[in-house]
Amino acid sequence: MRLDKYLKVSRLMKRRTVANEACDAGRVAVNGKPARASYEVKIGDLLEITLGQRVMRVRVAAINEVIRKEEAATMYTIEP
């Protein structure tokens, strides 16, 4: 699954276009390297998302094309 779609489906970002713009601006890194929106996400990848001054680190736990809102948080684990 594409990185921008993963961020939207997992509800880490509200819209896919916002996720795409964040990737283009270099605010999303995968395994320590800036990633493009077209990057293919794999289970175990470490995503670092910079939102303003805050950096959120999450590890990909599952990849689902469609998931209910209540279960979206099961797609990742938050890293310290």
All heavy atoms as a GROMACS GRO file, in nm:
protein
  629
    1MET      N    1   0.084  -0.118   0.000
    1MET     CA    2   0.000   0.000   0.000
    1MET      C    3   0.089   0.125   0.000
    1MET      O    4   0.192   0.128   0.066
    1MET     CB    5  -0.090  -0.001   0.125
    1MET     CG    6  -0.177   0.121   0.139
    1MET     SD    7  -0.273   0.130   0.291
    1MET     CE    8  -0.381  -0.007   0.271
    2ARG      N    9   0.047   0.225  -0.073
    2ARG     CA   10   0.121   0.351  -0.079
    2ARG      C   11   0.122   0.420   0.058
    2ARG      O   12   0.029   0.404   0.136
    2ARG     CB   13   0.056   0.445  -0.179
    2ARG     CG   14   0.076   0.408  -0.323
    2ARG     CD   15  -0.004   0.500  -0.413
    2ARG     NE   16   0.020   0.641  -0.388
    2ARG     CZ   17   0.092   0.720  -0.467
    2ARG    NH1   18   0.146   0.672  -0.576
    2ARG    NH2   19   0.108   0.847  -0.438
    3LEU      N   20   0.228   0.494   0.084
    3LEU     CA   21   0.243   0.562   0.213
    3LEU      C   22   0.131   0.661   0.239
    3LEU      O   23   0.074   0.663   0.347
    3LEU     CB   24   0.379   0.632   0.218
    3LEU     CG   25   0.411   0.714   0.344
    3LEU    CD1   26   0.402   0.627   0.469
    3LEU    CD2   27   0.547   0.778   0.332
    4ASP      N   28   0.096   0.742   0.141
    4ASP     CA   29  -0.010   0.841   0.162
    4ASP      C   30  -0.144   0.774   0.191
    4ASP      O   31  -0.219   0.818   0.279
    4ASP     CB   32  -0.020   0.940   0.046
    4ASP     CG   33  -0.044   0.875  -0.089
    4ASP    OD1   34  -0.029   0.752  -0.101
    4ASP    OD2   35  -0.078   0.948  -0.185
    5LYS      N   36  -0.172   0.664   0.124
    5LYS     CA   37  -0.297   0.592   0.150
    5LYS      C   38  -0.295   0.528   0.289
    5LYS      O   39  -0.395   0.529   0.361
    5LYS     CB   40  -0.322   0.486   0.043
    5LYS     CG   41  -0.455   0.418   0.059
    5LYS     CD   42  -0.489   0.329  -0.057
    5LYS     CE   43  -0.627   0.268  -0.037
    5LYS     NZ   44  -0.660   0.177  -0.145
    6TYR      N   45  -0.180   0.473   0.329
    6TYR     CA   46  -0.168   0.412   0.462
    6TYR      C   47  -0.195   0.516   0.572
    6TYR      O   48  -0.267   0.488   0.668
    6TYR     CB   49  -0.030   0.350   0.482
    6TYR     CG   50  -0.015   0.287   0.619
    6TYR    CD1   51  -0.062   0.159   0.643
    6TYR    CD2   52   0.041   0.358   0.725
    6TYR    CE1   53  -0.052   0.102   0.769
    6TYR    CE2   54   0.052   0.303   0.850
    6TYR     CZ   55   0.005   0.175   0.872
    6TYR     OH   56   0.014   0.119   0.996
    7LEU      N   57  -0.138   0.635   0.557
    7LEU     CA   58  -0.158   0.740   0.657
    7LEU      C   59  -0.305   0.779   0.668
    7LEU      O   60  -0.354   0.806   0.777
    7LEU     CB   61  -0.073   0.863   0.622
    7LEU     CG   62   0.078   0.844   0.635
    7LEU    CD1   63   0.151   0.965   0.577
    7LEU    CD2   64   0.119   0.820   0.778
    8LYS      N   65  -0.376   0.777   0.557
    8LYS     CA   66  -0.518   0.812   0.558
    8LYS      C   67  -0.602   0.698   0.616
    8LYS      O   68  -0.687   0.718   0.703
    8LYS     CB   69  -0.565   0.846   0.417
    8LYS     CG   70  -0.702   0.907   0.416
    8LYS     CD   71  -0.797   0.814   0.346
    8LYS     CE   72  -0.936   0.875   0.343
    8LYS     NZ   73  -1.036   0.783   0.389
    9VAL      N   74  -0.579   0.575   0.570
    9VAL     CA   75  -0.659   0.460   0.615
    9VAL      C   76  -0.639   0.435   0.764
    9VAL      O   77  -0.733   0.403   0.836
    9VAL     CB   78  -0.626   0.334   0.532
    9VAL    CG1   79  -0.690   0.210   0.590
    9VAL    CG2   80  -0.670   0.353   0.388
   10SER      N   81  -0.516   0.452   0.813
   10SER     CA   82  -0.487   0.429   0.955
   10SER      C   83  -0.531   0.547   1.042
   10SER      O   84  -0.516   0.542   1.164
   10SER     CB   85  -0.338   0.404   0.975
   10SER     OG   86  -0.264   0.519   0.942
   11ARG      N   87  -0.581   0.652   0.978
   11ARG     CA   88  -0.630   0.773   1.046
   11ARG      C   89  -0.518   0.850   1.117
   11ARG      O   90  -0.543   0.925   1.210
   11ARG     CB   91  -0.742   0.742   1.146
   11ARG     CG   92  -0.856   0.657   1.094
   11ARG     CD   93  -0.967   0.737   1.038
   11ARG     NE   94  -1.097   0.680   1.011
   11ARG     CZ   95  -1.128   0.572   0.942
   11ARG    NH1   96  -1.035   0.492   0.898
   11ARG    NH2   97  -1.253   0.540   0.917
   12LEU      N   98  -0.394   0.832   1.073
   12LEU     CA   99  -0.284   0.914   1.125
   12LEU      C  100  -0.293   1.055   1.066
   12LEU      O  101  -0.249   1.151   1.129
   12LEU     CB  102  -0.149   0.851   1.092
   12LEU     CG  103  -0.116   0.725   1.171
   12LEU    CD1  104   0.004   0.653   1.112
   12LEU    CD2  105  -0.090   0.758   1.316
   13MET      N  106  -0.349   1.065   0.945
   13MET     CA  107  -0.376   1.195   0.883
   13MET      C  108  -0.519   1.192   0.831
   13MET      O  109  -0.570   1.088   0.792
   13MET     CB  110  -0.277   1.224   0.771
   13MET     CG  111  -0.138   1.247   0.821
   13MET     SD  112  -0.037   1.326   0.699
   13MET     CE  113   0.108   1.358   0.798
   14LYS      N  114  -0.580   1.310   0.830
   14LYS     CA  115  -0.722   1.318   0.801
   14LYS      C  116  -0.755   1.292   0.653
   14LYS      O  117  -0.854   1.227   0.622
   14LYS     CB  118  -0.775   1.454   0.843
   14LYS     CG  119  -0.923   1.461   0.850
   14LYS     CD  120  -0.967   1.582   0.928
   14LYS     CE  121  -1.117   1.573   0.953
   14LYS     NZ  122  -1.157   1.658   1.063
   15ARG      N  123  -0.673   1.346   0.563
   15ARG     CA  124  -0.700   1.331   0.421
   15ARG      C  125  -0.576   1.283   0.348
   15ARG      O  126  -0.464   1.312   0.388
   15ARG     CB  127  -0.744   1.464   0.361
   15ARG     CG  128  -0.878   1.508   0.409
   15ARG     CD  129  -0.922   1.635   0.338
   15ARG     NE  130  -1.024   1.699   0.418
   15ARG     CZ  131  -1.001   1.786   0.516
   15ARG    NH1  132  -0.878   1.820   0.545
   15ARG    NH2  133  -1.099   1.838   0.584
   16ARG      N  134  -0.599   1.215   0.236
   16ARG     CA  135  -0.487   1.163   0.158
   16ARG      C  136  -0.408   1.277   0.095
   16ARG      O  137  -0.285   1.268   0.084
   16ARG     CB  138  -0.541   1.068   0.050
   16ARG     CG  139  -0.431   0.994  -0.021
   16ARG     CD  140  -0.486   0.880  -0.102
   16ARG     NE  141  -0.382   0.816  -0.180
   16ARG     CZ  142  -0.404   0.714  -0.258
   16ARG    NH1  143  -0.524   0.661  -0.267
   16ARG    NH2  144  -0.306   0.661  -0.328
   17THR      N  145  -0.475   1.383   0.055
   17THR     CA  146  -0.401   1.496  -0.004
   17THR      C  147  -0.310   1.562   0.098
   17THR      O  148  -0.199   1.603   0.064
   17THR     CB  149  -0.499   1.602  -0.062
   17THR    OG1  150  -0.591   1.640   0.039
   17THR    CG2  151  -0.572   1.550  -0.182
   18VAL      N  152  -0.354   1.570   0.223
   18VAL     CA  153  -0.269   1.626   0.330
   18VAL      C  154  -0.148   1.534   0.352
   18VAL      O  155  -0.035   1.582   0.368
   18VAL     CB  156  -0.350   1.642   0.461
   18VAL    CG1  157  -0.261   1.685   0.575
   18VAL    CG2  158  -0.462   1.742   0.441
   19ALA      N  159  -0.170   1.404   0.349
   19ALA     CA  160  -0.061   1.307   0.365
   19ALA      C  161   0.038   1.320   0.248
   19ALA      O  162   0.160   1.316   0.267
   19ALA     CB  163  -0.116   1.166   0.372
   20ASN      N  164  -0.015   1.338   0.129
   20ASN     CA  165   0.070   1.352   0.010
   20ASN      C  166   0.155   1.478   0.020
   20ASN      O  167   0.275   1.475  -0.008
   20ASN     CB  168  -0.021   1.358  -0.114
   20ASN     CG  169   0.052   1.318  -0.239
   20ASN    OD1  170   0.168   1.351  -0.255
   20ASN    ND2  171  -0.017   1.249  -0.327
   21GLU      N  172   0.095   1.590   0.063
   21GLU     CA  173   0.169   1.715   0.078
   21GLU      C  174   0.275   1.704   0.187
   21GLU      O  175   0.384   1.759   0.174
   21GLU     CB  176   0.072   1.829   0.110
   21GLU     CG  177  -0.017   1.865  -0.007
   21GLU     CD  178  -0.133   1.954   0.030
   21GLU    OE1  179  -0.144   1.992   0.150
   21GLU    OE2  180  -0.213   1.987  -0.058
   22ALA      N  181   0.245   1.633   0.297
   22ALA     CA  182   0.342   1.615   0.404
   22ALA      C  183   0.463   1.535   0.354
   22ALA      O  184   0.578   1.566   0.388
   22ALA     CB  185   0.278   1.544   0.523
   23CYS      N  186   0.438   1.434   0.273
   23CYS     CA  187   0.548   1.355   0.216
   23CYS      C  188   0.633   1.442   0.123
   23CYS      O  189   0.756   1.436   0.127
   23CYS     CB  190   0.493   1.235   0.140
   23CYS     SG  191   0.416   1.112   0.246
   24ASP      N  192   0.569   1.521   0.038
   24ASP     CA  193   0.642   1.608  -0.055
   24ASP      C  194   0.725   1.712   0.019
   24ASP      O  195   0.832   1.750  -0.027
   24ASP     CB  196   0.544   1.678  -0.150
   24ASP     CG  197   0.480   1.582  -0.249
   24ASP    OD1  198   0.530   1.469  -0.265
   24ASP    OD2  199   0.377   1.620  -0.309
   25ALA      N  200   0.678   1.757   0.135
   25ALA     CA  201   0.749   1.858   0.213
   25ALA      C  202   0.860   1.797   0.298
   25ALA      O  203   0.932   1.869   0.367
   25ALA     CB  204   0.651   1.934   0.302
   26GLY      N  205   0.873   1.664   0.299
   26GLY     CA  206   0.979   1.598   0.376
   26GLY      C  207   0.946   1.581   0.522
   26GLY      O  208   1.036   1.562   0.604
   27ARG      N  209   0.818   1.589   0.560
   27ARG     CA  210   0.779   1.576   0.699
   27ARG      C  211   0.748   1.432   0.739
   27ARG      O  212   0.713   1.407   0.854
   27ARG     CB  213   0.659   1.666   0.728
   27ARG     CG  214   0.692   1.814   0.715
   27ARG     CD  215   0.586   1.903   0.772
   27ARG     NE  216   0.451   1.869   0.729
   27ARG     CZ  217   0.382   1.934   0.637
   27ARG    NH1  218   0.435   2.038   0.577
   27ARG    NH2  219   0.260   1.898   0.607
   28VAL      N  220   0.762   1.338   0.646
   28VAL     CA  221   0.739   1.197   0.677
   28VAL      C  222   0.865   1.120   0.639
   28VAL      O  223   0.914   1.130   0.526
   28VAL     CB  224   0.617   1.141   0.599
   28VAL    CG1  225   0.595   0.994   0.633
   28VAL    CG2  226   0.492   1.222   0.630
   29ALA      N  227   0.917   1.042   0.736
   29ALA     CA  228   1.035   0.959   0.710
   29ALA      C  229   1.001   0.814   0.742
   29ALA      O  230   0.923   0.786   0.833
   29ALA     CB  231   1.151   1.006   0.797
   30VAL      N  232   1.057   0.724   0.663
   30VAL     CA  233   1.039   0.581   0.684
   30VAL      C  234   1.176   0.521   0.712
   30VAL      O  235   1.267   0.535   0.630
   30VAL     CB  236   0.974   0.512   0.562
   30VAL    CG1  237   0.958   0.364   0.587
   30VAL    CG2  238   0.839   0.576   0.531
   31ASN      N  239   1.189   0.458   0.828
   31ASN     CA  240   1.316   0.397   0.870
   31ASN      C  241   1.431   0.497   0.864
   31ASN      O  242   1.542   0.465   0.822
   31ASN     CB  243   1.346   0.273   0.785
   31ASN     CG  244   1.240   0.167   0.799
   31ASN    OD1  245   1.184   0.147   0.906
   31ASN    ND2  246   1.209   0.099   0.691
   32GLY      N  247   1.403   0.622   0.903
   32GLY     CA  248   1.507   0.724   0.911
   32GLY      C  249   1.536   0.799   0.784
   32GLY      O  250   1.619   0.889   0.783
   33LYS      N  251   1.469   0.767   0.672
   33LYS     CA  252   1.493   0.835   0.544
   33LYS      C  253   1.366   0.903   0.498
   33LYS      O  254   1.258   0.844   0.507
   33LYS     CB  255   1.536   0.733   0.438
   33LYS     CG  256   1.664   0.661   0.471
   33LYS     CD  257   1.694   0.557   0.364
   33LYS     CE  258   1.806   0.467   0.410
   33LYS     NZ  259   1.814   0.346   0.332
   34PRO      N  260   1.376   1.026   0.446
   34PRO     CA  261   1.257   1.092   0.392
   34PRO      C  262   1.193   1.005   0.285
   34PRO      O  263   1.263   0.946   0.202
   34PRO     CB  264   1.312   1.222   0.331
   34PRO     CG  265   1.442   1.244   0.399
   34PRO     CD  266   1.496   1.108   0.433
   35ALA      N  267   1.061   0.995   0.288
   35ALA     CA  268   0.991   0.906   0.195
   35ALA      C  269   0.894   0.982   0.108
   35ALA      O  270   0.835   1.082   0.151
   35ALA     CB  271   0.918   0.798   0.273
   36ARG      N  272   0.877   0.934  -0.012
   36ARG     CA  273   0.779   0.990  -0.104
   36ARG      C  274   0.644   0.925  -0.078
   36ARG      O  275   0.636   0.818  -0.019
   36ARG     CB  276   0.823   0.966  -0.248
   36ARG     CG  277   0.957   1.031  -0.278
   36ARG     CD  278   0.998   1.004  -0.417
   36ARG     NE  279   0.892   1.053  -0.506
   36ARG     CZ  280   0.914   1.094  -0.630
   36ARG    NH1  281   1.034   1.091  -0.678
   36ARG    NH2  282   0.814   1.136  -0.704
   37ALA      N  283   0.539   0.988  -0.125
   37ALA     CA  284   0.403   0.938  -0.106
   37ALA      C  285   0.384   0.802  -0.173
   37ALA      O  286   0.302   0.721  -0.131
   37ALA     CB  287   0.302   1.037  -0.160
   38SER      N  288   0.463   0.773  -0.275
   38SER     CA  289   0.448   0.647  -0.349
   38SER      C  290   0.523   0.530  -0.285
   38SER      O  291   0.516   0.418  -0.336
   38SER     CB  292   0.497   0.665  -0.492
   38SER     OG  293   0.634   0.704  -0.492
   39TYR      N  294   0.592   0.553  -0.174
   39TYR     CA  295   0.665   0.446  -0.106
   39TYR      C  296   0.569   0.333  -0.067
   39TYR      O  297   0.461   0.359  -0.015
   39TYR     CB  298   0.736   0.501   0.019
   39TYR     CG  299   0.803   0.395   0.103
   39TYR    CD1  300   0.930   0.348   0.069
   39TYR    CD2  301   0.740   0.341   0.213
   39TYR    CE1  302   0.992   0.251   0.145
   39TYR    CE2  303   0.801   0.243   0.290
   39TYR     CZ  304   0.927   0.198   0.255
   39TYR     OH  305   0.987   0.101   0.330
   40GLU      N  306   0.607   0.209  -0.091
   40GLU     CA  307   0.525   0.093  -0.055
   40GLU      C  308   0.552   0.055   0.091
   40GLU      O  309   0.661   0.010   0.124
   40GLU     CB  310   0.556  -0.027  -0.146
   40GLU     CG  311   0.499  -0.014  -0.285
   40GLU     CD  312   0.347  -0.017  -0.287
   40GLU    OE1  313   0.287  -0.099  -0.216
   40GLU    OE2  314   0.290   0.064  -0.363
   41VAL      N  315   0.454   0.076   0.176
   41VAL     CA  316   0.466   0.048   0.320
   41VAL      C  317   0.468  -0.101   0.344
   41VAL      O  318   0.391  -0.176   0.283
   41VAL     CB  319   0.349   0.114   0.397
   41VAL    CG1  320   0.356   0.081   0.544
   41VAL    CG2  321   0.350   0.263   0.376
   42LYS      N  322   0.556  -0.145   0.434
   42LYS     CA  323   0.565  -0.287   0.472
   42LYS      C  324   0.548  -0.299   0.624
   42LYS      O  325   0.579  -0.205   0.697
   42LYS     CB  326   0.701  -0.344   0.431
   42LYS     CG  327   0.725  -0.345   0.280
   42LYS     CD  328   0.860  -0.396   0.244
   42LYS     CE  329   0.971  -0.294   0.247
   42LYS     NZ  330   0.951  -0.167   0.185
   43ILE      N  331   0.501  -0.413   0.668
   43ILE     CA  332   0.486  -0.437   0.812
   43ILE      C  333   0.624  -0.431   0.876
   43ILE      O  334   0.720  -0.488   0.825
   43ILE     CB  335   0.418  -0.572   0.837
   43ILE    CG1  336   0.273  -0.566   0.788
   43ILE    CG2  337   0.422  -0.608   0.985
   43ILE    CD1  338   0.198  -0.695   0.794
   44GLY      N  339   0.635  -0.358   0.986
   44GLY     CA  340   0.762  -0.342   1.056
   44GLY      C  341   0.831  -0.211   1.028
   44GLY      O  342   0.927  -0.175   1.097
   45ASP      N  343   0.787  -0.136   0.927
   45ASP     CA  344   0.846  -0.006   0.897
   45ASP      C  345   0.823   0.091   1.012
   45ASP      O  346   0.718   0.090   1.076
   45ASP     CB  347   0.785   0.055   0.770
   45ASP     CG  348   0.841  -0.007   0.642
   45ASP    OD1  349   0.944  -0.076   0.649
   45ASP    OD2  350   0.781   0.016   0.536
   46LEU      N  351   0.921   0.177   1.038
   46LEU     CA  352   0.910   0.280   1.141
   46LEU      C  353   0.884   0.413   1.071
   46LEU      O  354   0.966   0.460   0.993
   46LEU     CB  355   1.038   0.289   1.224
   46LEU     CG  356   1.040   0.395   1.334
   46LEU    CD1  357   0.935   0.363   1.440
   46LEU    CD2  358   1.176   0.405   1.396
   47LEU      N  359   0.768   0.472   1.098
   47LEU     CA  360   0.731   0.600   1.038
   47LEU      C  361   0.754   0.712   1.138
   47LEU      O  362   0.716   0.700   1.254
   47LEU     CB  363   0.583   0.600   0.998
   47LEU     CG  364   0.531   0.486   0.912
   47LEU    CD1  365   0.382   0.503   0.886
   47LEU    CD2  366   0.608   0.476   0.783
   48GLU      N  367   0.818   0.819   1.093
   48GLU     CA  368   0.837   0.938   1.175
   48GLU      C  369   0.764   1.052   1.106
   48GLU      O  370   0.801   1.093   0.997
   48GLU     CB  371   0.986   0.971   1.189
   48GLU     CG  372   1.062   0.869   1.270
   48GLU     CD  373   1.208   0.904   1.286
   48GLU    OE1  374   1.241   1.024   1.281
   48GLU    OE2  375   1.288   0.812   1.302
   49ILE      N  376   0.660   1.101   1.172
   49ILE     CA  377   0.575   1.205   1.114
   49ILE      C  378   0.594   1.332   1.196
   49ILE      O  379   0.570   1.332   1.317
   49ILE     CB  380   0.428   1.161   1.116
   49ILE    CG1  381   0.414   1.026   1.046
   49ILE    CG2  382   0.340   1.265   1.049
   49ILE    CD1  383   0.289   0.951   1.083
   50THR      N  384   0.636   1.440   1.130
   50THR     CA  385   0.656   1.568   1.198
   50THR      C  386   0.532   1.654   1.176
   50THR      O  387   0.497   1.688   1.064
   50THR     CB  388   0.780   1.640   1.141
   50THR    OG1  389   0.892   1.553   1.152
   50THR    CG2  390   0.807   1.769   1.217
   51LEU      N  391   0.464   1.685   1.287
   51LEU     CA  392   0.345   1.769   1.284
   51LEU      C  393   0.374   1.891   1.370
   51LEU      O  394   0.366   1.885   1.493
   51LEU     CB  395   0.224   1.693   1.339
   51LEU     CG  396   0.189   1.562   1.267
   51LEU    CD1  397   0.088   1.483   1.346
   51LEU    CD2  398   0.138   1.592   1.128
   52GLY      N  399   0.411   2.000   1.307
   52GLY     CA  400   0.450   2.120   1.381
   52GLY      C  401   0.580   2.093   1.456
   52GLY      O  402   0.679   2.054   1.398
   53GLN      N  403   0.579   2.111   1.589
   53GLN     CA  404   0.697   2.086   1.671
   53GLN      C  405   0.703   1.941   1.718
   53GLN      O  406   0.806   1.898   1.770
   53GLN     CB  407   0.696   2.179   1.793
   53GLN     CG  408   0.704   2.326   1.757
   53GLN     CD  409   0.834   2.362   1.690
   53GLN    OE1  410   0.939   2.309   1.722
   53GLN    NE2  411   0.828   2.453   1.593
   54ARG      N  412   0.594   1.868   1.704
   54ARG     CA  413   0.584   1.731   1.756
   54ARG      C  414   0.626   1.628   1.652
   54ARG      O  415   0.591   1.640   1.535
   54ARG     CB  416   0.439   1.706   1.798
   54ARG     CG  417   0.423   1.589   1.891
   54ARG     CD  418   0.280   1.577   1.936
   54ARG     NE  419   0.215   1.489   1.839
   54ARG     CZ  420   0.086   1.478   1.823
   54ARG    NH1  421   0.004   1.550   1.894
   54ARG    NH2  422   0.035   1.396   1.734
   55VAL      N  423   0.700   1.529   1.695
   55VAL     CA  424   0.738   1.418   1.607
   55VAL      C  425   0.672   1.292   1.660
   55VAL      O  426   0.692   1.255   1.775
   55VAL     CB  427   0.892   1.400   1.601
   55VAL    CG1  428   0.928   1.281   1.516
   55VAL    CG2  429   0.959   1.526   1.549
   56MET      N  430   0.593   1.229   1.575
   56MET     CA  431   0.524   1.106   1.614
   56MET      C  432   0.595   0.989   1.546
   56MET      O  433   0.619   0.991   1.426
   56MET     CB  434   0.377   1.111   1.569
   56MET     CG  435   0.298   0.992   1.616
   56MET     SD  436   0.127   0.982   1.556
   56MET     CE  437   0.078   1.147   1.522
   57ARG      N  438   0.632   0.890   1.628
   57ARG     CA  439   0.699   0.770   1.575
   57ARG      C  440   0.604   0.652   1.592
   57ARG      O  441   0.564   0.621   1.703
   57ARG     CB  442   0.828   0.744   1.649
   57ARG     CG  443   0.931   0.854   1.632
   57ARG     CD  444   1.048   0.834   1.724
   57ARG     NE  445   1.092   0.696   1.724
   57ARG     CZ  446   1.215   0.655   1.699
   57ARG    NH1  447   1.307   0.742   1.675
   57ARG    NH2  448   1.245   0.528   1.701
   58VAL      N  449   0.571   0.588   1.481
   58VAL     CA  450   0.482   0.471   1.485
   58VAL      C  451   0.542   0.358   1.403
   58VAL      O  452   0.612   0.382   1.304
   58VAL     CB  453   0.340   0.504   1.433
   58VAL    CG1  454   0.272   0.607   1.520
   58VAL    CG2  455   0.342   0.551   1.290
   59ARG      N  456   0.517   0.236   1.447
   59ARG     CA  457   0.562   0.116   1.374
   59ARG      C  458   0.441   0.053   1.309
   59ARG      O  459   0.337   0.035   1.370
   59ARG     CB  460   0.630   0.018   1.469
   59ARG     CG  461   0.690  -0.097   1.393
   59ARG     CD  462   0.806  -0.167   1.460
   59ARG     NE  463   0.908  -0.087   1.520
   59ARG     CZ  464   1.021  -0.050   1.458
   59ARG    NH1  465   1.041  -0.082   1.333
   59ARG    NH2  466   1.112   0.018   1.523
   60VAL      N  467   0.455   0.018   1.182
   60VAL     CA  468   0.346  -0.042   1.105
   60VAL      C  469   0.323  -0.184   1.157
   60VAL      O  470   0.413  -0.266   1.157
   60VAL     CB  471   0.379  -0.045   0.955
   60VAL    CG1  472   0.269  -0.115   0.877
   60VAL    CG2  473   0.402   0.096   0.903
   61ALA      N  474   0.200  -0.212   1.202
   61ALA     CA  475   0.165  -0.343   1.257
   61ALA      C  476   0.079  -0.423   1.160
   61ALA      O  477   0.084  -0.546   1.161
   61ALA     CB  478   0.093  -0.328   1.390
   62ALA      N  479   0.001  -0.356   1.078
   62ALA     CA  480  -0.088  -0.424   0.984
   62ALA      C  481  -0.116  -0.332   0.866
   62ALA      O  482  -0.106  -0.210   0.877
   62ALA     CB  483  -0.218  -0.463   1.052
   63ILE      N  484  -0.151  -0.394   0.755
   63ILE     CA  485  -0.187  -0.318   0.636
   63ILE      C  486  -0.323  -0.369   0.589
   63ILE      O  487  -0.335  -0.484   0.549
   63ILE     CB  488  -0.081  -0.334   0.524
   63ILE    CG1  489   0.052  -0.280   0.573
   63ILE    CG2  490  -0.127  -0.265   0.397
   63ILE    CD1  491   0.168  -0.304   0.480
   64ASN      N  492  -0.423  -0.283   0.599
   64ASN     CA  493  -0.559  -0.317   0.557
   64ASN      C  494  -0.607  -0.212   0.458
   64ASN      O  495  -0.593  -0.093   0.484
   64ASN     CB  496  -0.654  -0.321   0.677
   64ASN     CG  497  -0.612  -0.423   0.780
   64ASN    OD1  498  -0.560  -0.528   0.747
   64ASN    ND2  499  -0.634  -0.391   0.906
   65GLU      N  500  -0.667  -0.256   0.347
   65GLU     CA  501  -0.720  -0.161   0.249
   65GLU      C  502  -0.839  -0.085   0.307
   65GLU      O  503  -0.855   0.033   0.283
   65GLU     CB  504  -0.762  -0.235   0.123
   65GLU     CG  505  -0.647  -0.292   0.043
   65GLU     CD  506  -0.564  -0.186  -0.026
   65GLU    OE1  507  -0.619  -0.083  -0.067
   65GLU    OE2  508  -0.442  -0.206  -0.036
   66VAL      N  509  -0.924  -0.156   0.381
   66VAL     CA  510  -1.044  -0.096   0.440
   66VAL      C  511  -1.049  -0.139   0.586
   66VAL      O  512  -1.029  -0.256   0.617
   66VAL     CB  513  -1.171  -0.143   0.367
   66VAL    CG1  514  -1.295  -0.081   0.429
   66VAL    CG2  515  -1.164  -0.111   0.220
   67ILE      N  516  -1.076  -0.042   0.675
   67ILE     CA  517  -1.086  -0.075   0.817
   67ILE      C  518  -1.184   0.023   0.882
   67ILE      O  519  -1.194   0.138   0.839
   67ILE     CB  520  -0.948  -0.072   0.886
   67ILE    CG1  521  -0.955  -0.136   1.022
   67ILE    CG2  522  -0.894   0.069   0.892
   67ILE    CD1  523  -0.820  -0.177   1.077
   68ARG      N  524  -1.254  -0.024   0.982
   68ARG     CA  525  -1.348   0.061   1.053
   68ARG      C  526  -1.273   0.163   1.138
   68ARG      O  527  -1.162   0.138   1.183
   68ARG     CB  528  -1.441  -0.023   1.140
   68ARG     CG  529  -1.534  -0.109   1.055
   68ARG     CD  530  -1.622  -0.201   1.134
   68ARG     NE  531  -1.675  -0.138   1.254
   68ARG     CZ  532  -1.704  -0.206   1.364
   68ARG    NH1  533  -1.686  -0.336   1.370
   68ARG    NH2  534  -1.753  -0.143   1.469
   69LYS      N  535  -1.338   0.275   1.161
   69LYS     CA  536  -1.278   0.384   1.238
   69LYS      C  537  -1.230   0.339   1.375
   69LYS      O  538  -1.121   0.375   1.420
   69LYS     CB  539  -1.381   0.496   1.252
   69LYS     CG  540  -1.336   0.617   1.325
   69LYS     CD  541  -1.448   0.720   1.325
   69LYS     CE  542  -1.415   0.836   1.413
   69LYS     NZ  543  -1.522   0.934   1.417
   70GLU      N  544  -1.310   0.256   1.442
   70GLU     CA  545  -1.277   0.210   1.577
   70GLU      C  546  -1.154   0.119   1.578
   70GLU      O  547  -1.085   0.108   1.679
   70GLU     CB  548  -1.395   0.135   1.638
   70GLU     CG  549  -1.521   0.217   1.655
   70GLU     CD  550  -1.603   0.227   1.526
   70GLU    OE1  551  -1.591   0.138   1.439
   70GLU    OE2  552  -1.677   0.326   1.513
   71GLU      N  553  -1.126   0.051   1.468
   71GLU     CA  554  -1.016  -0.045   1.462
   71GLU      C  555  -0.891   0.011   1.395
   71GLU      O  556  -0.790  -0.059   1.384
   71GLU     CB  557  -1.063  -0.171   1.388
   71GLU     CG  558  -1.180  -0.239   1.457
   71GLU     CD  559  -1.249  -0.342   1.368
   71GLU    OE1  560  -1.210  -0.354   1.250
   71GLU    OE2  561  -1.341  -0.408   1.415
   72ALA      N  562  -0.895   0.135   1.350
   72ALA     CA  563  -0.783   0.192   1.276
   72ALA      C  564  -0.654   0.196   1.358
   72ALA      O  565  -0.545   0.179   1.305
   72ALA     CB  566  -0.818   0.333   1.228
   73ALA      N  567  -0.664   0.214   1.489
   73ALA     CA  568  -0.545   0.222   1.574
   73ALA      C  569  -0.472   0.089   1.584
   73ALA      O  570  -0.358   0.085   1.629
   73ALA     CB  571  -0.584   0.272   1.712
   74THR      N  572  -0.533  -0.021   1.540
   74THR     CA  573  -0.466  -0.151   1.544
   74THR      C  574  -0.368  -0.167   1.429
   74THR      O  575  -0.292  -0.263   1.427
   74THR     CB  576  -0.568  -0.266   1.539
   74THR    OG1  577  -0.639  -0.261   1.414
   74THR    CG2  578  -0.667  -0.259   1.655
   75MET      N  579  -0.366  -0.072   1.336
   75MET     CA  580  -0.275  -0.081   1.222
   75MET      C  581  -0.133  -0.037   1.255
   75MET      O  582  -0.042  -0.057   1.176
   75MET     CB  583  -0.328   0.004   1.106
   75MET     CG  584  -0.455  -0.050   1.044
   75MET     SD  585  -0.513   0.048   0.906
   75MET     CE  586  -0.385   0.022   0.786
   76TYR      N  587  -0.112   0.024   1.373
   76TYR     CA  588   0.020   0.073   1.411
   76TYR      C  589   0.037   0.068   1.562
   76TYR      O  590  -0.059   0.058   1.636
   76TYR     CB  591   0.042   0.216   1.360
   76TYR     CG  592  -0.058   0.316   1.412
   76TYR    CD1  593  -0.039   0.382   1.532
   76TYR    CD2  594  -0.174   0.343   1.341
   76TYR    CE1  595  -0.132   0.471   1.582
   76TYR    CE2  596  -0.268   0.434   1.388
   76TYR     CZ  597  -0.245   0.497   1.509
   76TYR     OH  598  -0.337   0.586   1.556
   77THR      N  599   0.164   0.073   1.605
   77THR     CA  600   0.196   0.086   1.747
   77THR      C  601   0.280   0.212   1.763
   77THR      O  602   0.368   0.239   1.681
   77THR     CB  603   0.272  -0.036   1.801
   77THR    OG1  604   0.392  -0.052   1.724
   77THR    CG2  605   0.189  -0.161   1.794
   78ILE      N  606   0.256   0.288   1.869
   78ILE     CA  607   0.330   0.412   1.894
   78ILE      C  608   0.461   0.378   1.964
   78ILE      O  609   0.464   0.306   2.063
   78ILE     CB  610   0.245   0.508   1.978
   78ILE    CG1  611   0.119   0.547   1.899
   78ILE    CG2  612   0.326   0.632   2.016
   78ILE    CD1  613   0.021   0.630   1.976
   79GLU      N  614   0.569   0.429   1.907
   79GLU     CA  615   0.704   0.405   1.961
   79GLU      C  616   0.743   0.524   2.050
   79GLU      O  617   0.704   0.637   2.024
   79GLU     CB  618   0.805   0.394   1.846
   79GLU     CG  619   0.781   0.276   1.755
   79GLU     CD  620   0.831   0.146   1.813
   79GLU    OE1  621   0.942   0.145   1.870
   79GLU    OE2  622   0.759   0.045   1.801
   80PRO      N  623   0.825   0.500   2.151
   80PRO     CA  624   0.871   0.611   2.238
   80PRO      C  625   0.970   0.701   2.166
   80PRO      O  626   1.029   0.668   2.070
   80PRO     CB  627   0.937   0.541   2.356
   80PRO     CG  628   0.966   0.402   2.311
   80PRO     CD  629   0.873   0.373   2.198
   0.00000   0.00000   0.00000
